[in-house]
Every structure is written in C-alpha cells, then in structure tokens.
Amino acid sequence: MELSLPKEYCEAVHGLENGPNVGSCGTSTYTGQRVLVENIETDPKWEKIKHHALPHGMRCCWSEPIKNSSGKVLGAFGMYNNHPALPNEEELHDLISAARLAGIVMERDQAQKRIRVLAYTDQLTGLASRLFFSAY
C-alpha cells in the first residue's frame, strides 16, 4: 500500500463534486457509507475517473466516511492497493480506525477555528474585537 497518493492523481481529482459514482471516496462522502471497491478498472463508481488512478498502479480502493461526533460527514478516508482486493479483517479495522482518528482531528481543528473567531470577532457587528487589537 502507498503511504501517500501521487501528486498528479491528487491534482486531477481535486475539486470533483462528491456523488454516487465519483470513485470510492466521493461515493463514501456522498452516501455516508463505507465503500469497498475490489477492482477500480471494472467498478462503475470509477468509470469517469479510473484513467487518473490506473496509471499510478492504483487497483483497488476502500473508503470509510469521516464523521464528526454528531455524525455529520466531513469527508472520507481512502486506502488504495496495487492489486485488486478486498480488505481482510485487520485492514478493515485499520480503515475504520483511521477514519475515526481523522474525524477527531478535523473536528478539533474546526472547534479551534470557531473559538478563534469567537474570541477575536464582535458577534454583534462582525468586526474585529478589542481582544483582536490587543493581541496584534
């Protein structure tokens, strides 16, 4: 398994809208469900974008939705392999755990950003608060 995705692949799929037939991660984000694609080359969910994945040796993709603590889908965590396959028990556990951890990190980041906005913005006017000017 690759530890990171090829830059060319990331650039090609960046900005694609999520939907029921947008690869594994786009479908998982859209449906909020796990998507296990055994063979990218033959799976209909990959029909429109497989030409971006196959040249990089990406042959299967397993995707788990990343959710926050209230169940809102924030994205998807995908694992790729260089041969057609479905995950074994350990790989499935790793996929689920990675998505949960990503959800915790993303939710924490969103909370920190929200706290920063609340601390440095006057909620009535939307302008910078006194605290903002004293901090900077």
N, CA, C and O atoms as CSV, one atom per row, in Angstrom:
chain,resi,resn,atom,element,x,y,z
A,1,MET,N,N,0.830,-1.183,0.000
A,1,MET,CA,C,0.000,0.000,0.000
A,1,MET,C,C,0.874,1.245,0.000
A,1,MET,O,O,1.944,1.282,0.607
A,2,GLU,N,N,0.386,2.261,-0.698
A,2,GLU,CA,C,1.064,3.543,-0.740
A,2,GLU,C,C,0.754,4.313,0.535
A,2,GLU,O,O,-0.354,4.238,1.066
A,3,LEU,N,N,1.747,5.054,1.019
A,3,LEU,CA,C,1.522,5.883,2.187
A,3,LEU,C,C,0.972,7.248,1.800
A,3,LEU,O,O,0.394,7.950,2.629
A,4,SER,N,N,1.153,7.618,0.550
A,4,SER,CA,C,0.591,8.867,0.066
A,4,SER,C,C,0.187,8.674,-1.389
A,4,SER,O,O,0.642,7.752,-2.065
A,5,LEU,N,N,-0.676,9.567,-1.849
A,5,LEU,CA,C,-1.167,9.462,-3.220
A,5,LEU,C,C,-0.273,10.264,-4.159
A,5,LEU,O,O,0.298,11.277,-3.754
A,6,PRO,N,N,-0.146,9.825,-5.402
A,6,PRO,CA,C,0.656,10.579,-6.369
A,6,PRO,C,C,0.096,11.988,-6.567
A,6,PRO,O,O,-1.118,12.184,-6.628
A,7,LYS,N,N,0.983,12.943,-6.664
A,7,LYS,CA,C,0.600,14.343,-6.831
A,7,LYS,C,C,-0.305,14.527,-8.053
A,7,LYS,O,O,-1.296,15.255,-7.989
A,8,GLU,N,N,0.034,13.868,-9.161
A,8,GLU,CA,C,-0.750,14.007,-10.385
A,8,GLU,C,C,-2.191,13.537,-10.181
A,8,GLU,O,O,-3.130,14.151,-10.689
A,9,TYR,N,N,-2.356,12.454,-9.440
A,9,TYR,CA,C,-3.697,11.941,-9.162
A,9,TYR,C,C,-4.467,12.946,-8.307
A,9,TYR,O,O,-5.621,13.258,-8.601
A,10,CYS,N,N,-3.837,13.446,-7.263
A,10,CYS,CA,C,-4.495,14.409,-6.370
A,10,CYS,C,C,-4.934,15.652,-7.135
A,10,CYS,O,O,-6.041,16.151,-6.932
A,11,GLU,N,N,-4.071,16.151,-8.011
A,11,GLU,CA,C,-4.419,17.333,-8.800
A,11,GLU,C,C,-5.584,17.043,-9.749
A,11,GLU,O,O,-6.444,17.899,-9.958
A,12,ALA,N,N,-5.611,15.857,-10.314
A,12,ALA,CA,C,-6.664,15.503,-11.278
A,12,ALA,C,C,-8.038,15.391,-10.622
A,12,ALA,O,O,-9.043,15.746,-11.239
A,13,VAL,N,N,-8.097,14.906,-9.393
A,13,VAL,CA,C,-9.398,14.695,-8.750
A,13,VAL,C,C,-9.769,15.821,-7.790
A,13,VAL,O,O,-10.884,15.852,-7.268
A,14,HIS,N,N,-8.842,16.743,-7.557
A,14,HIS,CA,C,-9.133,17.863,-6.651
A,14,HIS,C,C,-10.297,18.694,-7.201
A,14,HIS,O,O,-10.306,19.071,-8.373
A,15,GLY,N,N,-11.251,18.963,-6.360
A,15,GLY,CA,C,-12.377,19.789,-6.759
A,15,GLY,C,C,-13.546,19.044,-7.362
A,15,GLY,O,O,-14.580,19.650,-7.643
A,16,LEU,N,N,-13.408,17.734,-7.571
A,16,LEU,CA,C,-14.550,16.970,-8.073
A,16,LEU,C,C,-15.668,16.972,-7.041
A,16,LEU,O,O,-15.405,16.860,-5.843
A,17,GLU,N,N,-16.897,17.098,-7.485
A,17,GLU,CA,C,-18.023,17.038,-6.561
A,17,GLU,C,C,-18.252,15.603,-6.121
A,17,GLU,O,O,-18.110,14.671,-6.913
A,18,ASN,N,N,-18.606,15.430,-4.860
A,18,ASN,CA,C,-18.935,14.104,-4.352
A,18,ASN,C,C,-20.246,13.652,-4.981
A,18,ASN,O,O,-21.124,14.464,-5.270
A,19,GLY,N,N,-20.362,12.358,-5.185
A,19,GLY,CA,C,-21.580,11.823,-5.765
A,19,GLY,C,C,-21.568,10.316,-5.730
A,19,GLY,O,O,-20.568,9.719,-5.330
A,20,PRO,N,N,-22.660,9.680,-6.140
A,20,PRO,CA,C,-22.775,8.229,-6.047
A,20,PRO,C,C,-21.861,7.467,-7.006
A,20,PRO,O,O,-21.728,6.250,-6.880
A,21,ASN,N,N,-21.237,8.143,-7.949
A,21,ASN,CA,C,-20.347,7.478,-8.892
A,21,ASN,C,C,-19.075,8.290,-9.116
A,21,ASN,O,O,-18.654,8.513,-10.250
A,22,VAL,N,N,-18.476,8.727,-8.013
A,22,VAL,CA,C,-17.248,9.508,-8.085
A,22,VAL,C,C,-16.180,8.779,-7.272
A,22,VAL,O,O,-15.734,9.256,-6.229
A,23,GLY,N,N,-15.785,7.618,-7.775
A,23,GLY,CA,C,-14.773,6.822,-7.084
A,23,GLY,C,C,-15.271,6.319,-5.749
A,23,GLY,O,O,-16.468,6.336,-5.465
A,24,SER,N,N,-14.336,5.873,-4.936
A,24,SER,CA,C,-14.695,5.333,-3.624
A,24,SER,C,C,-14.935,6.442,-2.607
A,24,SER,O,O,-15.944,6.430,-1.903
A,25,CYS,N,N,-14.011,7.403,-2.526
A,25,CYS,CA,C,-14.132,8.456,-1.518
A,25,CYS,C,C,-15.276,9.414,-1.819
A,25,CYS,O,O,-15.990,9.829,-0.906
A,26,GLY,N,N,-15.460,9.774,-3.094
A,26,GLY,CA,C,-16.573,10.653,-3.452
A,26,GLY,C,C,-17.913,10.012,-3.158
A,26,GLY,O,O,-18.849,10.679,-2.717
A,27,THR,N,N,-17.999,8.719,-3.405
A,27,THR,CA,C,-19.231,7.987,-3.123
A,27,THR,C,C,-19.445,7.851,-1.626
A,27,THR,O,O,-20.563,8.025,-1.139
A,28,SER,N,N,-18.378,7.540,-0.889
A,28,SER,CA,C,-18.474,7.385,0.558
A,28,SER,C,C,-18.874,8.690,1.239
A,28,SER,O,O,-19.699,8.696,2.152
A,29,THR,N,N,-18.282,9.795,0.788
A,29,THR,CA,C,-18.630,11.098,1.350
A,29,THR,C,C,-20.085,11.437,1.042
A,29,THR,O,O,-20.792,11.972,1.896
A,30,TYR,N,N,-20.532,11.132,-0.161
A,30,TYR,CA,C,-21.893,11.431,-0.590
A,30,TYR,C,C,-22.931,10.595,0.168
A,30,TYR,O,O,-23.963,11.115,0.592
A,31,THR,N,N,-22.653,9.308,0.333
A,31,THR,CA,C,-23.632,8.407,0.965
A,31,THR,C,C,-23.474,8.289,2.469
A,31,THR,O,O,-24.417,7.914,3.164
A,32,GLY,N,N,-22.286,8.607,2.981
A,32,GLY,CA,C,-22.014,8.410,4.407
A,32,GLY,C,C,-21.801,6.956,4.770
A,32,GLY,O,O,-21.872,6.588,5.942
A,33,GLN,N,N,-21.540,6.126,3.769
A,33,GLN,CA,C,-21.367,4.689,3.981
A,33,GLN,C,C,-19.974,4.243,3.526
A,33,GLN,O,O,-19.341,4.902,2.701
A,34,ARG,N,N,-19.516,3.143,4.062
A,34,ARG,CA,C,-18.254,2.534,3.638
A,34,ARG,C,C,-18.393,2.058,2.196
A,34,ARG,O,O,-19.433,1.526,1.810
A,35,VAL,N,N,-17.346,2.250,1.406
A,35,VAL,CA,C,-17.331,1.791,0.015
A,35,VAL,C,C,-16.066,0.968,-0.190
A,35,VAL,O,O,-14.953,1.471,-0.038
A,36,LEU,N,N,-16.249,-0.300,-0.538
A,36,LEU,CA,C,-15.126,-1.194,-0.780
A,36,LEU,C,C,-15.115,-1.574,-2.255
A,36,LEU,O,O,-15.954,-2.348,-2.715
A,37,VAL,N,N,-14.165,-1.025,-2.981
A,37,VAL,CA,C,-14.047,-1.325,-4.407
A,37,VAL,C,C,-12.883,-2.280,-4.594
A,37,VAL,O,O,-11.729,-1.936,-4.338
A,38,GLU,N,N,-13.200,-3.471,-5.038
A,38,GLU,CA,C,-12.196,-4.518,-5.226
A,38,GLU,C,C,-11.341,-4.273,-6.462
A,38,GLU,O,O,-10.151,-4.589,-6.467
A,39,ASN,N,N,-11.938,-3.713,-7.511
A,39,ASN,CA,C,-11.198,-3.526,-8.755
A,39,ASN,C,C,-11.614,-2.200,-9.400
A,39,ASN,O,O,-12.707,-2.085,-9.955
A,40,ILE,N,N,-10.736,-1.210,-9.318
A,40,ILE,CA,C,-11.007,0.114,-9.874
A,40,ILE,C,C,-11.301,0.032,-11.369
A,40,ILE,O,O,-12.159,0.751,-11.881
A,41,GLU,N,N,-10.592,-0.840,-12.057
A,41,GLU,CA,C,-10.722,-0.933,-13.513
A,41,GLU,C,C,-12.127,-1.328,-13.971
A,41,GLU,O,O,-12.573,-0.896,-15.034
A,42,THR,N,N,-12.822,-2.139,-13.183
A,42,THR,CA,C,-14.128,-2.645,-13.608
A,42,THR,C,C,-15.310,-2.089,-12.811
A,42,THR,O,O,-16.458,-2.338,-13.181
A,43,ASP,N,N,-15.069,-1.360,-11.751
A,43,ASP,CA,C,-16.160,-0.872,-10.911
A,43,ASP,C,C,-16.815,0.366,-11.537
A,43,ASP,O,O,-16.110,1.297,-11.925
A,44,PRO,N,N,-18.150,0.392,-11.644
A,44,PRO,CA,C,-18.833,1.530,-12.271
A,44,PRO,C,C,-18.637,2.861,-11.538
A,44,PRO,O,O,-18.738,3.921,-12.155
A,45,LYS,N,N,-18.361,2.821,-10.238
A,45,LYS,CA,C,-18.144,4.060,-9.493
A,45,LYS,C,C,-16.873,4.781,-9.955
A,45,LYS,O,O,-16.721,5.983,-9.736
A,46,TRP,N,N,-15.980,4.051,-10.584
A,46,TRP,CA,C,-14.697,4.600,-11.033
A,46,TRP,C,C,-14.666,4.895,-12.531
A,46,TRP,O,O,-13.647,5.357,-13.044
A,47,GLU,N,N,-15.754,4.638,-13.231
A,47,GLU,CA,C,-15.768,4.759,-14.694
A,47,GLU,C,C,-15.230,6.105,-15.192
A,47,GLU,O,O,-14.434,6.148,-16.130
A,48,LYS,N,N,-15.659,7.190,-14.569
A,48,LYS,CA,C,-15.290,8.529,-15.045
A,48,LYS,C,C,-13.886,8.965,-14.632
A,48,LYS,O,O,-13.324,9.873,-15.244
A,49,ILE,N,N,-13.311,8.338,-13.610
A,49,ILE,CA,C,-12.010,8.818,-13.125
A,49,ILE,C,C,-10.925,7.750,-13.054
A,49,ILE,O,O,-9.812,8.033,-12.612
A,50,LYS,N,N,-11.235,6.521,-13.485
A,50,LYS,CA,C,-10.242,5.451,-13.382
A,50,LYS,C,C,-8.988,5.744,-14.193
A,50,LYS,O,O,-7.904,5.283,-13.837
A,51,HIS,N,N,-9.117,6.502,-15.275
A,51,HIS,CA,C,-7.946,6.821,-16.097
A,51,HIS,C,C,-6.929,7.684,-15.344
A,51,HIS,O,O,-5.779,7.796,-15.769
A,52,HIS,N,N,-7.342,8.291,-14.234
A,52,HIS,CA,C,-6.401,9.037,-13.391
A,52,HIS,C,C,-5.696,8.112,-12.397
A,52,HIS,O,O,-4.552,8.369,-12.023
A,53,ALA,N,N,-6.359,7.049,-11.969
A,53,ALA,CA,C,-5.824,6.153,-10.941
A,53,ALA,C,C,-4.960,5.028,-11.504
A,53,ALA,O,O,-3.882,4.748,-10.979
A,54,LEU,N,N,-5.423,4.396,-12.550
A,54,LEU,CA,C,-4.750,3.198,-13.071
A,54,LEU,C,C,-3.287,3.426,-13.474
A,54,LEU,O,O,-2.461,2.557,-13.196
A,55,PRO,N,N,-2.922,4.540,-14.110
A,55,PRO,CA,C,-1.516,4.738,-14.471
A,55,PRO,C,C,-0.560,4.795,-13.270
A,55,PRO,O,O,0.650,4.633,-13.425
A,56,HIS,N,N,-1.108,5.024,-12.089
A,56,HIS,CA,C,-0.295,5.105,-10.874
A,56,HIS,C,C,-0.307,3.805,-10.083
A,56,HIS,O,O,0.151,3.772,-8.941
A,57,GLY,N,N,-0.825,2.736,-10.675
A,57,GLY,CA,C,-0.821,1.433,-10.021
A,57,GLY,C,C,-1.912,1.261,-8.987
A,57,GLY,O,O,-1.882,0.311,-8.205
A,58,MET,N,N,-2.868,2.161,-8.971
A,58,MET,CA,C,-3.962,2.072,-8.010
A,58,MET,C,C,-5.002,1.115,-8.587
A,58,MET,O,O,-5.614,1.403,-9.616
A,59,ARG,N,N,-5.202,-0.036,-7.916
A,59,ARG,CA,C,-6.082,-1.065,-8.458
A,59,ARG,C,C,-7.335,-1.325,-7.622
A,59,ARG,O,O,-8.328,-1.839,-8.137
A,60,CYS,N,N,-7.294,-0.972,-6.340
A,60,CYS,CA,C,-8.495,-1.074,-5.513
A,60,CYS,C,C,-8.499,0.079,-4.524
A,60,CYS,O,O,-7.457,0.663,-4.226
A,61,CYS,N,N,-9.678,0.398,-4.024
A,61,CYS,CA,C,-9.790,1.487,-3.054
A,61,CYS,C,C,-10.910,1.168,-2.072
A,61,CYS,O,O,-12.024,0.808,-2.453
A,62,TRP,N,N,-10.578,1.312,-0.822
A,62,TRP,CA,C,-11.543,1.102,0.254
A,62,TRP,C,C,-11.698,2.432,0.963
A,62,TRP,O,O,-10.703,3.062,1.322
A,63,SER,N,N,-12.915,2.862,1.167
A,63,SER,CA,C,-13.160,4.193,1.713
A,63,SER,C,C,-14.164,4.138,2.861
A,63,SER,O,O,-15.184,3.451,2.802
A,64,GLU,N,N,-13.835,4.881,3.894
A,64,GLU,CA,C,-14.687,4.983,5.087
A,64,GLU,C,C,-15.021,6.455,5.282
A,64,GLU,O,O,-14.122,7.295,5.246
A,65,PRO,N,N,-16.308,6.790,5.492
A,65,PRO,CA,C,-16.630,8.200,5.719
A,65,PRO,C,C,-16.016,8.703,7.026
A,65,PRO,O,O,-15.976,7.990,8.029
A,66,ILE,N,N,-15.545,9.933,6.988
A,66,ILE,CA,C,-15.033,10.603,8.185
A,66,ILE,C,C,-16.193,11.410,8.743
A,66,ILE,O,O,-16.752,12.271,8.064
A,67,LYS,N,N,-16.546,11.120,9.989
A,67,LYS,CA,C,-17.694,11.789,10.606
A,67,LYS,C,C,-17.267,12.494,11.891
A,67,LYS,O,O,-16.324,12.076,12.564
A,68,ASN,N,N,-17.988,13.580,12.220
A,68,ASN,CA,C,-17.734,14.234,13.497
A,68,ASN,C,C,-18.549,13.545,14.584
A,68,ASN,O,O,-19.226,12.552,14.318
A,69,SER,N,N,-18.488,14.063,15.796
A,69,SER,CA,C,-19.143,13.397,16.922
A,69,SER,C,C,-20.663,13.388,16.812
A,69,SER,O,O,-21.321,12.577,17.464
A,70,SER,N,N,-21.230,14.273,16.001
A,70,SER,CA,C,-22.686,14.274,15.826
A,70,SER,C,C,-23.119,13.471,14.594
A,70,SER,O,O,-24.306,13.409,14.276
A,71,GLY,N,N,-22.152,12.859,13.904
A,71,GLY,CA,C,-22.467,12.005,12.765
A,71,GLY,C,C,-22.435,12.695,11.416
A,71,GLY,O,O,-22.711,12.063,10.396
A,72,LYS,N,N,-22.100,13.992,11.389
A,72,LYS,CA,C,-22.019,14.711,10.114
A,72,LYS,C,C,-20.784,14.242,9.343
A,72,LYS,O,O,-19.699,14.128,9.912
A,73,VAL,N,N,-20.953,13.973,8.055
A,73,VAL,CA,C,-19.841,13.523,7.215
A,73,VAL,C,C,-18.961,14.711,6.868
A,73,VAL,O,O,-19.430,15.712,6.327
A,74,LEU,N,N,-17.672,14.584,7.188
A,74,LEU,CA,C,-16.697,15.637,6.914
A,74,LEU,C,C,-15.858,15.342,5.674
A,74,LEU,O,O,-15.245,16.246,5.106
A,75,GLY,N,N,-15.830,14.100,5.263
A,75,GLY,CA,C,-15.023,13.673,4.131
A,75,GLY,C,C,-14.938,12.160,4.145
A,75,GLY,O,O,-15.813,11.485,4.686
A,76,ALA,N,N,-13.877,11.627,3.545
A,76,ALA,CA,C,-13.691,10.175,3.523
A,76,ALA,C,C,-12.210,9.853,3.602
A,76,ALA,O,O,-11.370,10.601,3.102
A,77,PHE,N,N,-11.904,8.737,4.233
A,77,PHE,CA,C,-10.538,8.230,4.313
A,77,PHE,C,C,-10.434,7.041,3.375
A,77,PHE,O,O,-11.207,6.090,3.485
A,78,GLY,N,N,-9.496,7.091,2.469
A,78,GLY,CA,C,-9.346,6.022,1.494
A,78,GLY,C,C,-8.023,5.298,1.614
A,78,GLY,O,O,-6.988,5.898,1.903
A,79,MET,N,N,-8.077,4.000,1.388
A,79,MET,CA,C,-6.875,3.169,1.331
A,79,MET,C,C,-6.841,2.501,-0.043
A,79,MET,O,O,-7.833,1.931,-0.498
A,80,TYR,N,N,-5.689,2.585,-0.685
A,80,TYR,CA,C,-5.513,2.020,-2.026
A,80,TYR,C,C,-4.527,0.869,-1.970
A,80,TYR,O,O,-3.703,0.784,-1.060
A,81,ASN,N,N,-4.620,-0.013,-2.949
A,81,ASN,CA,C,-3.680,-1.114,-3.064
A,81,ASN,C,C,-3.298,-1.263,-4.532
A,81,ASN,O,O,-4.030,-0.828,-5.421
A,82,ASN,N,N,-2.136,-1.887,-4.778
A,82,ASN,CA,C,-1.633,-2.013,-6.144
A,82,ASN,C,C,-2.106,-3.286,-6.848
A,82,ASN,O,O,-1.600,-3.638,-7.914
A,83,HIS,N,N,-3.073,-3.969,-6.249
A,83,HIS,CA,C,-3.683,-5.135,-6.890
A,83,HIS,C,C,-5.153,-5.219,-6.450
A,83,HIS,O,O,-5.490,-4.776,-5.352
A,84,PRO,N,N,-6.016,-5.774,-7.282
A,84,PRO,CA,C,-7.424,-5.893,-6.897
A,84,PRO,C,C,-7.571,-6.739,-5.632
A,84,PRO,O,O,-7.012,-7.832,-5.533
A,85,ALA,N,N,-8.328,-6.221,-4.673
A,85,ALA,CA,C,-8.509,-6.942,-3.415
A,85,ALA,C,C,-9.603,-6.282,-2.582
A,85,ALA,O,O,-9.932,-5.109,-2.763
A,86,LEU,N,N,-10.145,-7.060,-1.678
A,86,LEU,CA,C,-10.999,-6.537,-0.624
A,86,LEU,C,C,-10.207,-6.609,0.676
A,86,LEU,O,O,-9.309,-7.442,0.799
A,87,PRO,N,N,-10.519,-5.757,1.648
A,87,PRO,CA,C,-9.721,-5.757,2.874
A,87,PRO,C,C,-9.953,-6.999,3.726
A,87,PRO,O,O,-11.064,-7.524,3.799
A,88,ASN,N,N,-8.878,-7.456,4.368
A,88,ASN,CA,C,-9.045,-8.508,5.362
A,88,ASN,C,C,-9.509,-7.840,6.664
A,88,ASN,O,O,-9.688,-6.622,6.704
A,89,GLU,N,N,-9.697,-8.610,7.700
A,89,GLU,CA,C,-10.226,-8.085,8.962
A,89,GLU,C,C,-9.329,-6.985,9.541
A,89,GLU,O,O,-9.825,-5.956,9.999
A,90,GLU,N,N,-8.033,-7.201,9.521
A,90,GLU,CA,C,-7.092,-6.219,10.068
A,90,GLU,C,C,-7.094,-4.920,9.247
A,90,GLU,O,O,-7.079,-3.826,9.812
A,91,GLU,N,N,-7.113,-5.046,7.934
A,91,GLU,CA,C,-7.135,-3.862,7.064
A,91,GLU,C,C,-8.442,-3.078,7.239
A,91,GLU,O,O,-8.440,-1.848,7.225
A,92,LEU,N,N,-9.533,-3.789,7.401
A,92,LEU,CA,C,-10.816,-3.128,7.624
A,92,LEU,C,C,-10.807,-2.375,8.952
A,92,LEU,O,O,-11.307,-1.254,9.041
A,93,HIS,N,N,-10.244,-2.991,9.968
A,93,HIS,CA,C,-10.113,-2.335,11.271
A,93,HIS,C,C,-9.256,-1.083,11.147
A,93,HIS,O,O,-9.596,-0.045,11.714
A,94,ASP,N,N,-8.147,-1.164,10.414
A,94,ASP,CA,C,-7.269,-0.008,10.208
A,94,ASP,C,C,-8.003,1.116,9.476
A,94,ASP,O,O,-7.854,2.286,9.829
A,95,LEU,N,N,-8.787,0.767,8.468
A,95,LEU,CA,C,-9.554,1.752,7.713
A,95,LEU,C,C,-10.535,2.492,8.623
A,95,LEU,O,O,-10.606,3.721,8.600
A,96,ILE,N,N,-11.277,1.750,9.411
A,96,ILE,CA,C,-12.266,2.336,10.316
A,96,ILE,C,C,-11.581,3.208,11.362
A,96,ILE,O,O,-12.044,4.311,11.650
A,97,SER,N,N,-10.482,2.718,11.930
A,97,SER,CA,C,-9.756,3.474,12.953
A,97,SER,C,C,-9.168,4.762,12.391
A,97,SER,O,O,-9.226,5.809,13.036
A,98,ALA,N,N,-8.608,4.684,11.202
A,98,ALA,CA,C,-8.015,5.872,10.582
A,98,ALA,C,C,-9.083,6.935,10.325
A,98,ALA,O,O,-8.839,8.121,10.546
A,99,ALA,N,N,-10.248,6.525,9.868
A,99,ALA,CA,C,-11.329,7.480,9.616
A,99,ALA,C,C,-11.807,8.109,10.917
A,99,ALA,O,O,-12.096,9.305,10.954
A,100,ARG,N,N,-11.893,7.329,11.970
A,100,ARG,CA,C,-12.309,7.877,13.281
A,100,ARG,C,C,-11.296,8.890,13.786
A,100,ARG,O,O,-11.667,9.963,14.263
A,101,LEU,N,N,-10.020,8.549,13.681
A,101,LEU,CA,C,-8.971,9.485,14.118
A,101,LEU,C,C,-8.985,10.759,13.289
A,101,LEU,O,O,-8.836,11.857,13.826
A,102,ALA,N,N,-9.163,10.615,11.988
A,102,ALA,CA,C,-9.237,11.792,11.119
A,102,ALA,C,C,-10.424,12.668,11.512
A,102,ALA,O,O,-10.323,13.894,11.499
A,103,GLY,N,N,-11.538,12.046,11.859
A,103,GLY,CA,C,-12.713,12.797,12.296
A,103,GLY,C,C,-12.452,13.583,13.566
A,103,GLY,O,O,-12.880,14.730,13.692
A,104,ILE,N,N,-11.753,12.971,14.505
A,104,ILE,CA,C,-11.411,13.657,15.757
A,104,ILE,C,C,-10.520,14.858,15.471
A,104,ILE,O,O,-10.746,15.947,15.999
A,105,VAL,N,N,-9.513,14.655,14.639
A,105,VAL,CA,C,-8.586,15.740,14.304
A,105,VAL,C,C,-9.310,16.866,13.568
A,105,VAL,O,O,-9.120,18.041,13.883
A,106,MET,N,N,-10.135,16.510,12.594
A,106,MET,CA,C,-10.853,17.536,11.825
A,106,MET,C,C,-11.838,18.306,12.703
A,106,MET,O,O,-11.959,19.524,12.579
A,107,GLU,N,N,-12.532,17.609,13.577
A,107,GLU,CA,C,-13.489,18.278,14.460
A,107,GLU,C,C,-12.755,19.207,15.431
A,107,GLU,O,O,-13.223,20.311,15.710
A,108,ARG,N,N,-11.627,18.765,15.935
A,108,ARG,CA,C,-10.830,19.602,16.837
A,108,ARG,C,C,-10.341,20.855,16.120
A,108,ARG,O,O,-10.375,21.951,16.679
A,109,ASP,N,N,-9.891,20.690,14.897
A,109,ASP,CA,C,-9.427,21.829,14.111
A,109,ASP,C,C,-10.566,22.820,13.875
A,109,ASP,O,O,-10.371,24.029,14.007
A,110,GLN,N,N,-11.745,22.321,13.530
A,110,GLN,CA,C,-12.895,23.194,13.310
A,110,GLN,C,C,-13.267,23.934,14.596
A,110,GLN,O,O,-13.621,25.112,14.556
A,111,ALA,N,N,-13.188,23.245,15.731
A,111,ALA,CA,C,-13.512,23.874,17.013
A,111,ALA,C,C,-12.506,24.972,17.345
A,111,ALA,O,O,-12.886,26.040,17.823
A,112,GLN,N,N,-11.234,24.713,17.095
A,112,GLN,CA,C,-10.207,25.729,17.360
A,112,GLN,C,C,-10.422,26.960,16.487
A,112,GLN,O,O,-10.274,28.088,16.958
A,113,LYS,N,N,-10.765,26.753,15.234
A,113,LYS,CA,C,-11.037,27.887,14.347
A,113,LYS,C,C,-12.250,28.673,14.821
A,113,LYS,O,O,-12.243,29.903,14.802
A,114,ARG,N,N,-13.288,27.966,15.246
A,114,ARG,CA,C,-14.504,28.620,15.740
A,114,ARG,C,C,-14.203,29.415,17.014
A,114,ARG,O,O,-14.696,30.532,17.173
A,115,ILE,N,N,-13.415,28.864,17.906
A,115,ILE,CA,C,-13.039,29.568,19.142
A,115,ILE,C,C,-12.268,30.839,18.811
A,115,ILE,O,O,-12.488,31.884,19.422
A,116,ARG,N,N,-11.367,30.743,17.843
A,116,ARG,CA,C,-10.586,31.906,17.434
A,116,ARG,C,C,-11.502,33.004,16.877
A,116,ARG,O,O,-11.321,34.183,17.182
A,117,VAL,N,N,-12.475,32.612,16.069
A,117,VAL,CA,C,-13.422,33.595,15.528
A,117,VAL,C,C,-14.212,34.241,16.656
A,117,VAL,O,O,-14.375,35.461,16.681
A,118,LEU,N,N,-14.700,33.437,17.584
A,118,LEU,CA,C,-15.484,33.967,18.695
A,118,LEU,C,C,-14.649,34.889,19.585
A,118,LEU,O,O,-15.158,35.885,20.098
A,119,ALA,N,N,-13.374,34.561,19.768
A,119,ALA,CA,C,-12.512,35.350,20.637
A,119,ALA,C,C,-12.131,36.692,20.018
A,119,ALA,O,O,-11.993,37.686,20.732
A,120,TYR,N,N,-11.965,36.729,18.726
A,120,TYR,CA,C,-11.432,37.935,18.085
A,120,TYR,C,C,-12.436,38.695,17.228
A,120,TYR,O,O,-12.055,39.633,16.527
A,121,THR,N,N,-13.706,38.313,17.269
A,121,THR,CA,C,-14.719,38.986,16.469
A,121,THR,C,C,-15.885,39.400,17.354
A,121,THR,O,O,-16.372,38.617,18.170
A,122,ASP,N,N,-16.325,40.639,17.181
A,122,ASP,CA,C,-17.523,41.097,17.870
A,122,ASP,C,C,-18.718,40.426,17.204
A,122,ASP,O,O,-18.932,40.596,16.004
A,123,GLN,N,N,-19.492,39.672,17.962
A,123,GLN,CA,C,-20.579,38.896,17.386
A,123,GLN,C,C,-21.742,39.755,16.901
A,123,GLN,O,O,-22.506,39.330,16.034
A,124,LEU,N,N,-21.881,40.954,17.451
A,124,LEU,CA,C,-22.969,41.829,17.031
A,124,LEU,C,C,-22.663,42.500,15.691
A,124,LEU,O,O,-23.519,42.569,14.809
A,125,THR,N,N,-21.428,42.992,15.554
A,125,THR,CA,C,-21.075,43.744,14.341
A,125,THR,C,C,-20.314,42.922,13.310
A,125,THR,O,O,-20.305,43.260,12.127
A,126,GLY,N,N,-19.674,41.840,13.756
A,126,GLY,CA,C,-18.842,41.051,12.853
A,126,GLY,C,C,-17.469,41.650,12.639
A,126,GLY,O,O,-16.678,41.131,11.851
A,127,LEU,N,N,-17.177,42.738,13.335
A,127,LEU,CA,C,-15.875,43.405,13.218
A,127,LEU,C,C,-14.895,42.846,14.241
A,127,LEU,O,O,-15.278,42.132,15.168
A,128,ALA,N,N,-13.635,43.184,14.054
A,128,ALA,CA,C,-12.596,42.748,14.994
A,128,ALA,C,C,-12.919,43.273,16.392
A,128,ALA,O,O,-13.364,44.409,16.553
A,129,SER,N,N,-12.687,42.430,17.397
A,129,SER,CA,C,-12.978,42.805,18.782
A,129,SER,C,C,-11.771,43.509,19.410
A,129,SER,O,O,-10.690,43.558,18.822
A,130,ARG,N,N,-11.977,44.051,20.615
A,130,ARG,CA,C,-10.876,44.673,21.346
A,130,ARG,C,C,-9.750,43.674,21.587
A,130,ARG,O,O,-8.571,44.018,21.506
A,131,LEU,N,N,-10.122,42.450,21.880
A,131,LEU,CA,C,-9.127,41.403,22.125
A,131,LEU,C,C,-8.237,41.210,20.898
A,131,LEU,O,O,-7.036,40.976,21.033
A,132,PHE,N,N,-8.812,41.305,19.719
A,132,PHE,CA,C,-8.034,41.172,18.472
A,132,PHE,C,C,-6.971,42.262,18.412
A,132,PHE,O,O,-5.804,41.992,18.129
A,133,PHE,N,N,-7.392,43.503,18.684
A,133,PHE,CA,C,-6.435,44.613,18.589
A,133,PHE,C,C,-5.379,44.573,19.681
A,133,PHE,O,O,-4.241,44.989,19.461
A,134,SER,N,N,-5.745,44.073,20.861
A,134,SER,CA,C,-4.741,43.982,21.930
A,134,SER,C,C,-3.778,42.837,21.696
A,134,SER,O,O,-2.639,42.883,22.161
A,135,ALA,N,N,-4.221,41.798,20.974
A,135,ALA,CA,C,-3.355,40.651,20.690
A,135,ALA,C,C,-2.394,40.942,19.548
A,135,ALA,O,O,-1.307,40.368,19.487
A,136,TYR,N,N,-2.785,41.820,18.654
A,136,TYR,CA,C,-1.959,42.118,17.490
A,136,TYR,C,C,-1.538,43.528,17.574
A,136,TYR,O,O,-0.827,44.013,16.694
